[in-house]
Amino acid sequence: MRPALPAASDPGPLWVAAPPMALVALVLLLVAPRYGPHWDELYFGMLPPRWWYVDQPPLTVWLTWMLGRVSDDLWVQRLPGVVAAVAGAFVATLFPRALGAPTSVQRLAGWAHAFTVYPLIMGHLFTTATLDLLAWQVVVLLVLRACLGHPHALLWAGTVAGLACWNKLLVVVLAAALLVGLLLTRPSLLRTRDALLGSSVFVLLGAPQVLLQLVHGLPMAEVSGGLVDEQGDLVRLVLLPALALFAGPPLLRVWLSGFLTPWRRPDRPARFLLPTFVLVLLWTFANPSQPYYPVGVLLPALAVGWATPAVAERWSRARSRTVVAANGVVACLLCLPVLPPTETWVSAVSRLNPTIRDQVGWPGYAQQISDLRRPGEAVVTDTYALAGAVHRYGSSADRAAVHSGHNALWDLGPPEGDEVLLVGEDAVARRGDFGRCGAATELDTGPVVHPRLEHVPVLHCVDPVADWATLWPRFRRLGG
């Protein structure tokens, strides 16, 4: 794992990474229009561009809004995810390259990353986690470069991490974990001018989004707390198996070697990876809103693992290629909409990959709400995805009528009239805020849906007991 100068005939890094980059781009573009938008993609498509939102920084919404000006086609909306997946495959090849591994190992790392579970999921969708994964990879790579004798890479690491704060503030956790990891393994690196400059740039670029959260009372903490209340115990239970699944179960030995082999030798430049991963893992156990948080450190360890002697000695080139190919085929079936969305298939796959479940059924839900909505009646949903579905698939009248108190949609304001169609349990629970309610029904959402869509009551209400400025705060809901 010592860095070595490339041979004179060594191809450039882009040429090495070109095959996995090209194939993953082709596969993701082919499946991008299939099924439908994800739960979160519907939400982002409804938000106008602003400097901040209660539940996230603005970058993903900005890109979604700009692409929406070009086309509403789903494959266009998902182009940033494809680009991020392609870039992620390239970055994966740079880890073994930095450690002096031969071209074959570099390319293998690119293939393994491009066609394993979590990068495929994030490449198919476009959510805040999509760009966040790429940002984590790049930051970790730059820290590795700094440990290899290029301390100026810390300045770039701080720059990338600071910019990433405009997409997802989770990168602050990575920065803190890396700080501790370097304190334990390379404390001298933190005393360099580049470390100070990198930290300063990180704070300067990331501070606006952090300050906006602080000024508004940390609403993101409430959103995260809602997720923990809903699924925290389950996340803690499945966290370790989920991480093994995200990186590809057949590749377990590789990423374990990427953590353990450097740790056993004080002179190894990637030694900081293990304490960094452990800290992010412990943070996730303490704040179990989602199980994927540590993947951004696990995947760099996977890339490093291919360059370790333990993997090279135990796995022949043929075996490595076979394992990576088999893992890739299964990952494509689990992560991408390659087969027709039959109830049996979606039900089976969603047990391992719930994002598949969250991409089907939206036109039907929007049509049901449109059919139930009376002329002149506003719609208030308790779930941003249902509001986003009406906004995407409904008529122009439906789009003008739909509102939601969920997360940042609440900030778009309440309806104006006295007749409202309440959709969802939390919305229907506000029936006491109206003079009369009736004609209750329930959306037909099918057997394989997000838990919040298992029972979606619908209620017609009229005559609000107060003006909407008074009532609207009662409809606010922060959470997943």
C-alpha positions as CSV (number, residue, x, y, z in Angstrom):
1,M,0.0,0.0,0.0
2,R,3.0,2.3,-0.4
3,P,2.5,4.9,-3.1
4,A,4.4,4.2,-6.2
5,L,5.2,6.3,-9.3
6,P,3.1,5.2,-12.3
7,A,5.1,3.5,-15.0
8,A,5.7,5.4,-18.2
9,S,3.2,3.2,-20.0
10,D,0.6,3.6,-17.3
11,P,-2.6,5.0,-18.8
12,G,-4.2,8.1,-17.3
13,P,-6.8,7.8,-14.6
14,L,-9.8,8.6,-16.8
15,W,-8.8,6.0,-19.3
16,V,-8.5,3.4,-16.5
17,A,-11.9,4.3,-15.1
18,A,-13.6,4.7,-18.5
19,P,-15.2,1.2,-18.9
20,P,-17.1,1.1,-15.5
21,M,-18.0,4.8,-15.9
22,A,-19.4,4.2,-19.4
23,L,-21.4,1.1,-18.5
24,V,-22.9,2.5,-15.4
25,A,-23.9,5.6,-17.2
26,L,-25.6,3.5,-20.0
27,V,-27.4,1.3,-17.5
28,L,-28.7,4.2,-15.4
29,L,-29.9,6.1,-18.4
30,L,-31.7,3.1,-19.7
31,V,-33.7,2.6,-16.5
32,A,-34.1,6.2,-15.5
33,P,-37.6,6.6,-17.0
34,R,-39.0,3.3,-15.6
35,Y,-41.5,3.0,-12.8
36,G,-41.8,6.6,-11.5
37,P,-40.3,9.3,-9.3
38,H,-39.3,8.5,-5.8
39,W,-41.1,9.9,-2.8
40,D,-38.4,12.6,-2.3
41,E,-38.1,13.4,-5.9
42,L,-41.8,14.4,-6.0
43,Y,-41.2,16.7,-3.0
44,F,-38.2,18.4,-4.6
45,G,-40.1,19.0,-7.8
46,M,-42.7,21.0,-5.9
47,L,-40.4,23.3,-4.1
48,P,-39.4,26.7,-5.5
49,P,-35.7,27.8,-5.3
50,R,-34.9,29.4,-2.0
51,W,-31.7,29.9,0.1
52,W,-32.6,27.3,2.7
53,Y,-35.4,24.9,3.7
54,V,-36.4,23.7,7.1
55,D,-35.4,20.1,6.4
56,Q,-32.3,20.5,4.1
57,P,-29.9,22.9,2.4
58,P,-30.9,24.0,-1.1
59,L,-28.5,22.5,-3.7
60,T,-30.6,19.4,-4.7
61,V,-33.8,21.5,-5.0
62,W,-31.9,24.1,-7.1
63,L,-30.7,21.5,-9.5
64,T,-34.2,19.9,-9.7
65,W,-35.8,23.2,-10.3
66,M,-33.3,24.1,-13.1
67,L,-33.7,20.8,-14.8
68,G,-37.5,21.2,-14.5
69,R,-37.2,24.3,-16.6
70,V,-35.6,22.1,-19.3
71,S,-38.0,19.1,-19.2
72,D,-40.3,17.3,-16.8
73,D,-39.1,13.9,-18.2
74,L,-37.9,11.7,-15.4
75,W,-34.7,10.8,-17.1
76,V,-33.8,14.5,-17.3
77,Q,-34.6,15.0,-13.6
78,R,-32.3,12.1,-12.8
79,L,-29.3,13.2,-14.8
80,P,-27.4,14.6,-11.7
81,G,-27.7,11.1,-10.2
82,V,-26.2,9.5,-13.3
83,V,-23.3,12.0,-13.3
84,A,-22.7,11.5,-9.6
85,A,-22.6,7.7,-10.1
86,V,-20.2,8.0,-13.0
87,A,-18.0,10.4,-11.0
88,G,-18.1,8.0,-8.0
89,A,-16.8,5.2,-10.1
90,F,-13.9,7.4,-11.2
91,V,-13.1,8.5,-7.6
92,A,-13.1,4.8,-6.5
93,T,-10.3,4.0,-9.0
94,L,-8.2,6.9,-7.5
95,F,-7.9,5.2,-4.1
96,P,-5.8,2.2,-5.2
97,R,-4.1,4.5,-7.8
98,A,-2.9,6.8,-5.0
99,L,-1.6,3.7,-3.1
100,G,0.5,2.6,-6.1
101,A,-1.7,-0.3,-7.1
102,P,-1.6,-1.5,-10.8
103,T,-4.1,-0.5,-13.4
104,S,-6.0,-3.8,-13.1
105,V,-6.7,-3.2,-9.4
106,Q,-7.7,0.4,-10.1
107,R,-10.2,-0.6,-12.7
108,L,-11.5,-3.4,-10.5
109,A,-12.2,-0.9,-7.7
110,G,-14.1,1.2,-10.2
111,W,-16.2,-1.8,-11.3
112,A,-16.9,-2.8,-7.7
113,H,-18.1,0.6,-6.8
114,A,-20.1,1.3,-9.8
115,F,-22.1,-1.9,-9.6
116,T,-22.7,-2.4,-6.0
117,V,-26.0,-1.7,-4.1
118,Y,-25.8,1.7,-2.6
119,P,-24.1,3.6,-5.5
120,L,-26.7,2.1,-7.9
121,I,-29.6,3.2,-5.7
122,M,-28.2,6.7,-5.4
123,G,-27.3,6.9,-9.1
124,H,-30.8,5.9,-10.1
125,L,-32.5,8.5,-7.9
126,F,-31.7,12.1,-7.4
127,T,-32.0,13.0,-3.7
128,T,-29.8,14.9,-1.3
129,A,-28.0,11.6,-0.4
130,T,-26.9,11.2,-4.1
131,L,-24.5,14.2,-4.1
132,D,-23.7,13.6,-0.4
133,L,-22.2,10.2,-1.2
134,L,-19.9,11.7,-3.9
135,A,-18.9,14.5,-1.6
136,W,-17.9,12.1,1.2
137,Q,-15.9,10.0,-1.3
138,V,-14.0,13.0,-2.6
139,V,-13.3,14.4,0.9
140,V,-11.9,11.0,2.1
141,L,-9.8,10.7,-1.0
142,L,-8.3,14.1,-0.5
143,V,-7.5,13.3,3.2
144,L,-5.8,10.1,1.9
145,R,-3.8,12.3,-0.5
146,A,-2.8,14.5,2.4
147,C,-1.6,11.4,4.3
148,L,0.5,10.4,1.3
149,G,2.6,13.6,1.6
150,H,0.4,16.1,-0.2
151,P,-0.9,18.3,2.7
152,H,-2.3,20.9,0.3
153,A,-5.1,18.3,-0.3
154,L,-6.5,19.3,3.0
155,L,-7.4,22.7,1.6
156,W,-9.4,21.1,-1.2
157,A,-11.0,18.7,1.3
158,G,-12.2,21.6,3.3
159,T,-13.5,23.3,0.2
160,V,-15.4,20.3,-1.0
161,A,-16.9,19.6,2.5
162,G,-17.9,23.3,2.8
163,L,-19.7,23.2,-0.5
164,A,-21.3,19.9,0.4
165,C,-23.0,21.7,3.3
166,W,-25.2,23.4,0.7
167,N,-26.5,20.0,-0.1
168,K,-26.6,18.1,3.1
169,L,-25.3,19.0,6.6
170,L,-24.4,15.4,7.3
171,V,-20.9,16.2,6.0
172,V,-20.3,18.0,9.3
173,V,-20.3,14.6,11.0
174,L,-17.7,13.3,8.5
175,A,-15.5,16.3,9.1
176,A,-15.7,15.7,12.9
177,A,-14.9,12.0,12.5
178,L,-12.0,12.7,10.2
179,L,-10.6,15.2,12.6
180,V,-10.6,12.6,15.4
181,G,-9.3,9.9,13.0
182,L,-6.3,12.1,12.0
183,L,-5.7,13.0,15.7
184,L,-5.3,9.3,16.4
185,T,-3.2,8.5,13.4
186,R,-1.6,11.5,11.8
187,P,-1.7,14.4,14.4
188,S,1.3,16.2,12.7
189,L,-0.9,16.7,9.6
190,L,-3.3,18.8,11.6
191,R,-0.6,21.2,12.6
192,T,0.1,22.2,9.0
193,R,-0.9,25.5,7.3
194,D,-3.0,23.6,4.9
195,A,-5.1,22.0,7.7
196,L,-5.8,25.4,9.1
197,L,-6.7,26.8,5.7
198,G,-8.9,23.8,4.9
199,S,-10.7,24.1,8.2
200,S,-11.2,27.8,7.7
201,V,-12.6,27.4,4.2
202,F,-14.9,24.6,5.4
203,V,-16.3,26.8,8.2
204,L,-16.6,29.8,5.9
205,L,-18.5,27.9,3.2
206,G,-20.6,25.8,5.5
207,A,-21.5,28.4,8.1
208,P,-24.4,30.1,6.2
209,Q,-26.5,26.9,6.2
210,V,-25.6,26.0,9.8
211,L,-26.4,29.5,10.9
212,L,-29.8,29.5,9.1
213,Q,-30.7,26.4,11.0
214,L,-29.6,27.9,14.3
215,V,-31.5,31.1,13.7
216,H,-34.7,29.2,12.9
217,G,-34.4,26.9,15.9
218,L,-32.8,23.8,14.3
219,P,-35.9,22.5,12.5
220,M,-33.7,19.8,10.9
221,A,-33.1,18.3,14.3
222,E,-36.9,18.0,14.7
223,V,-37.1,16.3,11.3
224,S,-34.4,13.9,12.3
225,G,-36.1,13.3,15.6
226,G,-39.3,12.4,13.8
227,L,-37.5,9.8,11.8
228,V,-35.8,8.4,14.9
229,D,-39.2,8.2,16.6
230,E,-40.7,6.4,13.6
231,Q,-37.8,3.9,12.8
232,G,-34.9,4.4,15.2
233,D,-35.2,1.0,16.8
234,L,-35.4,-0.7,13.5
235,V,-32.4,1.2,12.1
236,R,-30.3,0.2,15.1
237,L,-31.3,-3.4,14.6
238,V,-30.5,-3.6,10.9
239,L,-27.6,-1.1,10.7
240,L,-24.7,-3.6,10.4
241,P,-26.5,-6.0,8.0
242,A,-27.7,-3.0,6.0
243,L,-24.2,-1.7,5.6
244,A,-23.0,-5.1,4.4
245,L,-25.8,-5.1,1.9
246,F,-25.1,-1.5,0.8
247,A,-21.5,-2.4,0.0
248,G,-22.3,-5.8,-1.5
249,P,-22.2,-8.9,0.8
250,P,-19.7,-10.8,-1.5
251,L,-17.3,-7.9,-1.0
252,L,-17.3,-8.0,2.8
253,R,-13.7,-9.4,3.0
254,V,-12.5,-6.6,0.7
255,W,-13.8,-3.6,2.7
256,L,-12.9,-5.2,6.0
257,S,-9.3,-5.5,4.6
258,G,-9.5,-1.9,3.6
259,F,-10.2,-0.9,7.2
260,L,-8.0,-3.5,9.1
261,T,-4.9,-3.8,7.0
262,P,-3.9,-0.1,7.2
263,W,-4.8,0.0,10.9
264,R,-2.3,-2.7,11.8
265,R,0.6,-0.7,10.4
266,P,1.3,2.7,11.9
267,D,3.0,3.8,8.6
268,R,0.0,3.1,6.4
269,P,-1.6,6.3,4.9
270,A,-5.1,5.0,5.0
271,R,-5.0,4.2,8.7
272,F,-7.4,7.0,9.6
273,L,-10.3,5.2,7.8
274,L,-11.1,2.8,10.7
275,P,-11.5,5.3,13.5
276,T,-13.4,7.6,11.1
277,F,-15.8,4.8,10.2
278,V,-16.2,3.7,13.8
279,L,-17.1,7.2,14.9
280,V,-19.7,7.7,12.1
281,L,-21.1,4.3,13.0
282,L,-21.4,5.2,16.7
283,W,-23.0,8.5,15.7
284,T,-25.5,6.6,13.6
285,F,-26.4,4.3,16.5
286,A,-26.9,7.4,18.6
287,N,-29.0,9.2,15.9
288,P,-30.6,6.3,14.0
289,S,-32.7,8.2,11.5
290,Q,-31.3,6.4,8.5
291,P,-29.0,3.4,8.2
292,Y,-26.9,4.6,5.2
293,Y,-24.9,7.3,6.9
294,P,-21.6,5.4,7.4
295,V,-21.6,4.2,3.7
296,G,-19.6,7.2,2.7
297,V,-16.6,5.9,4.6
298,L,-17.3,2.2,4.0
299,L,-17.1,2.6,0.2
300,P,-13.6,4.3,0.3
301,A,-12.5,1.3,2.4
302,L,-13.8,-1.0,-0.3
303,A,-11.7,0.8,-2.9
304,V,-8.6,0.7,-0.6
305,G,-9.2,-3.0,0.1
306,W,-8.5,-4.0,-3.4
307,A,-5.0,-2.7,-3.0
308,T,-4.2,-4.6,0.2
309,P,-1.9,-7.7,0.1
310,A,-4.6,-9.8,1.9
311,V,-7.0,-9.5,-1.0
312,A,-4.4,-9.9,-3.6
313,E,-3.0,-13.1,-2.0
314,R,-6.4,-14.7,-1.4
315,W,-8.3,-13.7,-4.5
316,S,-7.0,-14.3,-8.0
317,R,-7.8,-11.9,-10.7
318,A,-10.4,-14.3,-12.2
319,R,-12.1,-14.8,-8.8
320,S,-12.1,-11.0,-8.2
321,R,-13.7,-10.3,-11.5
322,T,-16.3,-13.1,-11.0
323,V,-17.3,-11.9,-7.6
324,V,-17.6,-8.3,-8.7
325,A,-19.7,-9.3,-11.8
326,A,-22.0,-11.6,-9.8
327,N,-22.5,-8.9,-7.1
328,G,-23.2,-6.3,-9.9
329,V,-25.9,-8.5,-11.5
330,V,-27.7,-9.1,-8.3
331,A,-27.3,-5.4,-7.3
332,C,-28.9,-4.3,-10.6
333,L,-31.9,-6.6,-10.0
334,L,-32.3,-5.3,-6.4
335,C,-31.7,-1.6,-7.0
336,L,-32.9,-0.8,-10.5
337,P,-36.4,-1.0,-12.1
338,V,-35.2,-3.6,-14.6
339,L,-38.3,-5.9,-14.3
340,P,-42.0,-5.1,-14.7
341,P,-43.5,-3.6,-11.4
342,T,-45.7,-6.5,-10.6
343,E,-47.1,-6.7,-7.1
344,T,-45.2,-9.9,-6.3
345,W,-41.8,-8.5,-7.6
346,V,-42.1,-5.1,-5.9
347,S,-43.2,-6.7,-2.6
348,A,-40.2,-9.1,-2.7
349,V,-37.6,-6.5,-3.6
350,S,-38.9,-3.8,-1.3
351,R,-38.0,-5.9,1.7
352,L,-34.4,-5.2,0.9
353,N,-34.7,-2.0,-1.1
354,P,-37.7,0.2,-0.1
355,T,-36.9,2.8,-2.7
356,I,-38.4,0.5,-5.3
357,R,-41.7,0.5,-3.5
358,D,-41.6,4.3,-3.2
359,Q,-41.4,4.7,-7.0
360,V,-44.7,3.1,-8.0
361,G,-48.4,4.1,-7.8
362,W,-48.1,7.9,-7.9
363,P,-50.2,8.6,-11.0
364,G,-53.0,6.5,-9.5
365,Y,-52.9,8.3,-6.2
366,A,-53.0,11.7,-7.9
367,Q,-55.9,10.6,-10.1
368,Q,-57.9,9.5,-7.0
369,I,-57.4,12.8,-5.3
370,S,-58.3,14.7,-8.4
371,D,-61.5,12.7,-8.8
372,L,-62.4,13.3,-5.2
373,R,-61.7,17.0,-5.2
374,R,-64.9,19.1,-5.8
375,P,-64.8,22.2,-8.0
376,G,-63.3,25.1,-6.0
377,E,-62.1,22.8,-3.3
378,A,-58.5,23.1,-2.0
379,V,-56.4,20.0,-1.1
380,V,-54.3,19.7,2.0
381,T,-52.2,16.6,2.4
382,D,-50.1,15.5,5.4
383,T,-47.4,14.0,3.3
384,Y,-45.2,15.9,0.8
385,A,-45.1,12.9,-1.6
386,L,-48.9,13.0,-2.1
387,A,-48.8,16.7,-2.6
388,G,-45.9,16.2,-5.1
389,A,-47.8,13.5,-6.9
390,V,-50.8,15.8,-7.4
391,H,-48.4,18.6,-8.5
392,R,-46.7,16.4,-11.1
393,Y,-49.7,14.4,-12.4
394,G,-52.7,16.5,-11.7
395,S,-54.4,19.1,-13.9
396,S,-53.5,22.8,-13.7
397,A,-56.5,23.3,-11.4
398,D,-55.3,20.4,-9.2
399,R,-51.8,21.9,-9.0
400,A,-53.1,25.3,-8.0
401,A,-55.3,23.7,-5.3
402,V,-52.8,21.4,-3.5
403,H,-51.1,22.3,-0.3
404,S,-49.3,20.5,2.5
405,G,-48.1,21.2,6.0
406,H,-45.2,18.7,5.6
407,N,-41.7,20.1,6.1
408,A,-40.9,22.9,3.6
409,L,-44.2,22.8,1.8
410,W,-45.8,24.4,4.9
411,D,-43.8,27.5,4.2
412,L,-45.5,27.8,0.8
413,G,-48.7,28.9,2.7
414,P,-52.2,27.7,3.3
415,P,-55.2,27.5,1.0
416,E,-57.5,30.5,0.7
417,G,-61.0,29.1,0.4
418,D,-63.5,27.6,2.9
419,E,-63.8,24.2,1.2
420,V,-60.9,21.7,1.8
421,L,-60.2,18.1,0.9
422,L,-58.1,16.7,3.8
423,V,-55.8,13.8,2.8
424,G,-53.9,11.7,5.3
425,E,-54.3,10.8,8.9
426,D,-52.6,13.9,10.3
427,A,-54.6,16.2,8.0
428,V,-57.9,14.5,8.8
429,A,-57.1,14.8,12.5
430,R,-57.7,18.5,12.1
431,R,-61.4,18.0,11.3
432,G,-62.2,19.9,14.5
433,D,-60.9,23.1,12.9
434,F,-63.9,23.1,10.5
435,G,-67.6,23.6,11.0
436,R,-68.7,20.6,9.0
437,C,-66.9,17.5,7.6
438,G,-68.3,14.5,5.8
439,A,-68.2,12.0,3.0
440,A,-65.1,10.3,4.4
441,T,-63.3,7.7,2.3
442,E,-59.8,6.2,1.9
443,L,-57.3,6.2,-0.9
444,D,-56.8,2.8,-2.6
445,T,-53.0,2.6,-2.2
446,G,-52.5,-1.2,-2.6
447,P,-50.7,-3.7,-0.4
448,V,-47.0,-2.7,-1.1
449,V,-46.6,1.0,-0.1
450,H,-44.6,3.3,2.2
451,P,-45.9,2.9,5.8
452,R,-47.4,6.4,5.8
453,L,-49.5,5.3,2.7
454,E,-51.0,2.1,4.2
455,H,-54.1,4.0,5.4
456,V,-54.8,7.4,3.8
457,P,-58.2,8.7,4.9
458,V,-59.8,11.5,2.9
459,L,-62.4,14.0,4.2
460,H,-64.3,16.9,2.8
461,C,-64.5,19.8,5.2
462,V,-66.0,23.3,5.0
463,D,-66.3,26.4,7.1
464,P,-63.0,26.9,8.9
465,V,-63.5,28.0,12.5
466,A,-60.9,30.7,12.2
467,D,-58.9,32.3,9.4
468,W,-56.1,30.3,7.7
469,A,-53.4,32.4,9.3
470,T,-54.6,31.0,12.7
471,L,-55.2,27.5,11.5
472,W,-52.2,26.8,9.3
473,P,-49.6,26.4,12.0
474,R,-51.7,23.5,13.3
475,F,-51.2,21.6,10.1
476,R,-47.4,21.8,10.2
477,R,-45.5,18.5,10.4
478,L,-41.8,18.1,10.5
479,G,-40.5,14.6,9.9
480,G,-40.0,12.0,7.2
